[in-house]
């Protein structure tokens, strides 16, 4: 799962990025509000934005207000040293999904990220369950047909992307956006390799191919089915 970290403090940013990478997240990091705005305008794969407020070039609250005014619904978790009640109220009223005051523990940040993503996906329960799948995002464990399945970090992220939108076909490009960050080399068949490995572990029909469109878990949308056959 891919996150955008907007933080100008080098030590804090490096620590947060390293900690979240250990939790399996792909983290792109920018240091000011203008760079963040450009990233969000050009990249569609971010699951969540971690936003500091005291940023150079464009303040975090101004960036947040601009995002929501342009109907960008990406979840935003504010991480800031501004602990005044008025600052928290204004950030939430401008469209932040949560607000965490520095200094904080990385395990609390990770828990808040999971909570925001659950709400954004319309779930209250901590596990992702669909059909014969059960995913535990906090422990990054996969269960299929009642058995535990060992998967790599990328394979877990691919499964989670598909299970967050059951029945919705995701293209190779959409999956690449969710699995890989800036500067990472992506082989032309990387997604196909991940899908092949998952099918070997889960069974051929666990992930379906919608020819000409991409991959899906569950019944594909009628629009895709009408224009392509599935396997």
N, C-alpha and C positions, 0 to 999 in steps of 0.2 A: 504494500500500500504506500502511495506516494504523498508526501507532505511538503508544504512550502514553509520554511522557517524565515521569518523577517525579524532580524535582530542585529543591532549595530555593535553590541559588546562582543568582542572577539572571544574572550574566555567563556562567557555564558553560551554563546552560539556554538562554540566547539564542543562544550560539554553536553549540551542538549542534543546536538546532532549525533555525537558518539553514542550517547545513551539510547536514543531512539533507534539508531542502526542496530544496536545489540538486540532490541526488541523486534527486529525484522522490518522496520520501516525504511523506505527510500526517502531521503531528506535532501531537498534542494535548499540552499541557503543564500539569501540576499541580505544586504546590509542597509538598505534605505527604502523609503516608500516608493520612490519613482521606479526603482528596479523591480520592486514587488508588483507594482501595477503592470509593468511591461510583461513580467512572467505570467501573471494571471490573464493577460490579454492574449498571450500566444500559446499557452499550455492549457489543455483541457483535462489533464489526468489527475489533478490534485484532489485528494479526498478531504483535506483539511488544511487550513492556514493557521500557523502559530504566529501571532502578531504582537510585537512590542509596540509601545505607543510613542516613546520619545525617540523618534527616528529622524535622521537628517534628510533634507530635501523635501520630504513630505511626511507630515505627522501621521502616526498610526490611526488616530480617530478620523482624520481627513480621508485617509485611504479607505477605511471601513465605510464611511458615509458615501464615498464615491462608488464603491462596489455595490452597495445595496441600492443606490439610486439607479444604477445600470442593470438592476435585477440579477446580479450575480449572486447565486444562492450557495456558493461554497461555504461550508461551515468554518467559522472563525473562533479560535480560542485565544483570547488576549492574555499575554504574559508580560507583566509590567511591574515596575517598582512603585507606580502610583497607587497608593492604598487608600486614598480619601474616598469616602462613600460617594460623593458627587461624581468622581471619575468613574467609579464602577457603574453607577446608575447610567451615566451618559454613554459609556461603552455598550452596555446591554441594550439601552434604548436605541442606539444607532444600528443595532443588528448583530452584535457579538452573541455567540452561542454559550460562551462561558468566560470566566474571568479569573485568572490565577495570579496572585501577587508574589513577586520575588522577595526573598529567596524561597524556593520550593524544592521538594524532593522529586527526583525523576520518576519514582514509582507512582507518586500522586499525579504527575503530569500524564503519564501513560494511562492511568485509570480514567482521568478526565477526557483524554482523547477517545478512549473506547466508549465512554458514556455519550459524548457528543455524536460520535458516529452511529451509535445505536439509535439515538433520537432522530438523527437525520434520515436513517433507513426506516423509521417508523416502528422500531422494536423497543420493547421495554426489558425483555429478558436478555441476560448476558450471552447466551449461546445462540449461534446461528443454526437454525434447523430447517431443513427442507427435504421432503421425501426421505430417502435413506441416509442423508447426510446430517452430520452434527459437527459443527466447528466450535472450538473454544478459543476465541481471540486472545484472551489473557494468557493462556498457557500455550497457544499456538499448536493445538492438537486437533487432529482430524479423526472422526469416527465415521465409518461407512458400513452399512448393513450390520451394525452392532459391534464391529471390531475396530480396534485402533489401527491406524495406517500411518506409517512413517513417511513424511514428505519433507522436501527441502523448503527453504524460506520462500523462494520464488514460486514453487508449486502451491504452497499455502496461500500466497497472495493472489495467485491466479484463481484458485478455487473460491476464495473469499469474494473476489470481484464478480465472479459469475453467480455466486449464491446471494450476494447483496441484491441482485436483479434477476431472480429466477424467471425463466421464460423470455428474457430479453437477450437477443443475440448481440454479442460484443465482437467487433472486428479485431483482426490482428493488431492494427494500429492503435485501437482503443486499449487493448490489453498491454501493449508495449508502453503506452503513456502511464499506465498504472504500476508497471513493474520496474521501470528503469528511470533513473535520474540523469541529470546533466553529467556529461563526461564519461558515461558508461558505454562501453562498446556493446552494440547489440547485433548479434549475428542475424542474418536475413531469415533464418528458420528457427529463431530462439523460441518463439511462442509454440510453434509446431512441436519442437523437442519437448517442452514442458508438458504439453497436452499428451504426447505419446507416452511419456514417463508416467503420467497420472493414470492413463488408461491401463498401462501395464500393472499398476498397483491396485486399481479400483475395478477394472473391467472395461471392456470396449464401449459399453453403452452408458457409462457414467457421465461422460461429456459428449454431447452430440455436435457434429459438424453440420452447419447449414451452408451448403455449397454456394459460393459467391458472396457470402455475408460474413461468416465467422463461426463462433462457438457459443453454445447455450447449454444450460442445465435445466431440465424440465421441457415443457412444450414450448416451441418457438412461437413468436408472434405470427398471427395469420398473414400479415403482409409479407413476411419472409417465407413462410411455407408456400404461399401461392406462387412465389417466383423462383423457388428452388426446392430441390428434394433433399431430404436429410438422411444422414447415415449414422 
